[in-house]
Amino acid sequence: MAKLEQNLYGEFDEILKRIEEGILNGSVSASLEDSSDFYEGTARCSVRVFERYSYAGGNRVSLNVTLFQNGGAIRLSAITSGGSQAMFWKVNTWGEEAFLDKLRELL
């Protein structure tokens, strides 16, 4: 598992659109598996779950992206999963790191 957390500044919808389009256009095997959006007063939360095939790892990996804002900065939490081929421990997490690197490029 790989994780990225940071504050972002800008317009919520533009950042979300840049992430969605960038991930989906960044790999021929990338797909948006599901999404969810919540609003409560001034707070907003969007969750996106992406998946793609990892050539380096020879398997599929997922990327979960959460954006949260309640005035001020937009909080980003991105977590990858599924990149290991071992049964009991993590070996070969290259695909997870590569997926997260693509998000870093977009930000």
C-alpha positions in Angstrom: 0.0 0.0 0.0 1.2 3.5 -0.8 -0.3 6.7 0.5 -0.3 10.4 -0.3 -1.9 13.1 1.8 -1.6 16.8 1.3 -3.4 20.2 1.2 -4.5 21.5 -2.2 -5.6 25.1 -3.1 -7.8 26.0 -5.9 -11.4 25.3 -7.1 -12.7 21.9 -5.9 -14.5 20.9 -9.1 -11.4 21.8 -11.3 -9.1 19.7 -9.1 -11.5 16.8 -9.1 -11.9 17.0 -12.9 -8.1 17.2 -13.4 -7.6 14.1 -11.3 -10.3 12.1 -13.0 -9.3 13.0 -16.5 -5.6 12.7 -15.8 -5.9 9.2 -14.3 -8.2 7.9 -17.0 -6.2 9.3 -19.8 -2.9 8.3 -18.2 -3.3 4.6 -18.9 -5.2 2.6 -21.5 -6.3 0.1 -18.8 -7.4 2.7 -16.2 -11.1 2.8 -15.2 -13.2 4.6 -12.7 -14.7 1.8 -10.7 -17.1 3.9 -8.5 -17.6 7.4 -7.1 -19.4 9.1 -4.2 -20.1 12.7 -3.4 -21.3 14.2 -0.1 -22.4 17.7 0.9 -23.3 18.9 4.4 -23.5 22.6 5.0 -20.2 24.1 3.7 -18.4 20.7 3.8 -17.9 18.7 0.7 -16.3 15.2 0.2 -15.7 13.3 -3.1 -14.4 9.8 -3.3 -13.1 8.1 -6.4 -11.9 4.6 -6.9 -9.8 3.9 -9.9 -8.2 0.7 -11.1 -5.6 -0.2 -13.7 -3.4 -3.0 -14.9 0.2 -2.8 -13.7 2.6 -4.1 -16.3 5.5 -3.9 -13.7 3.6 -6.0 -11.2 1.6 -8.2 -13.6 -1.6 -7.5 -11.7 -4.4 -4.9 -11.2 -4.0 -2.1 -8.7 -6.6 0.3 -7.2 -6.2 4.0 -6.3 -8.7 5.5 -3.9 -8.8 9.3 -3.9 -10.7 11.4 -1.4 -11.0 15.1 -1.5 -12.5 17.0 1.5 -13.2 20.7 2.0 -14.9 22.6 4.7 -13.8 26.1 3.8 -10.1 26.8 3.2 -7.8 24.1 1.9 -8.9 21.0 0.1 -7.6 17.9 1.9 -6.4 15.0 -0.4 -6.0 11.5 0.7 -4.9 8.9 -1.9 -4.3 5.3 -1.1 -3.3 2.5 -3.5 -3.8 -1.2 -3.0 -3.6 -4.6 -4.7 -0.1 -4.5 -6.0 1.4 -7.5 -4.2 1.6 -11.0 -5.6 2.5 -12.7 -2.4 -0.1 -14.6 -0.2 1.0 -13.5 3.3 3.2 -10.3 2.9 3.8 -7.5 0.5 6.4 -8.1 -2.2 6.4 -6.2 -5.5 4.5 -3.0 -4.8 5.9 -1.2 -7.9 2.5 -1.0 -9.5 1.0 0.8 -6.5 3.9 3.3 -6.4 3.6 4.0 -10.1 -0.1 4.6 -9.9 0.4 7.1 -7.0 3.3 8.7 -9.0 0.8 9.4 -11.8 -1.4 11.3 -9.3 1.6 13.2 -8.0 2.3 14.4 -11.6 -1.3 15.6 -11.9 -1.1 17.6 -8.7 
